[in-house]
Amino acid sequence: MAIPTLRAKNQVTLPAAVVTRAGLHVGEPLAFEVKNGVIYIKAYSPRIDNEDWLTDEVMAEIEQALQEQHGSGYDSADDMIAALRRG
């Protein structure tokens, strides 16, 4: 396997085998994390850590929007949120 090097503008080319094994795709946003000097790269998946905003009123608005949009694929706001959590 080729050894990637850091180039100008902080660019690195990931080896094709790494991209394939990680299940990454061209154009996909990436997330970077550094722990104990190790750089972790993964597909970016926004997480909602704080769901205080998800009030009964917001849930009702989501339910109404789902009812207005036939064919949304979700039976309820809870189904939609569960799908978002699964990523």
QUILIN-V755241 format. One record per backbone hydrogen bond with DSSP energy under -1.0 kcal/mol. NH is the residue of the N-H (numbers start at 1). CO is the residue of the C=O. Records with the same first field share a line. If there is no record, write none. Layout:
# QUILIN-V755241
NH->CO / CO
This chain:
# QUILIN-V755241
7->11
10->7
11->8
19->15
20->16
21->17
22->18
24->19
28->25
31->42
33->40
35->38
38->35
40->33
42->31
44->29
54->51
55->53
59->55
60->56
61->57
62->58
63->59
64->60
65->61
66->62
67->63
68->64
69->65
72->69
80->76
81->77
82->78
83->79
84->80
85->81
86->82
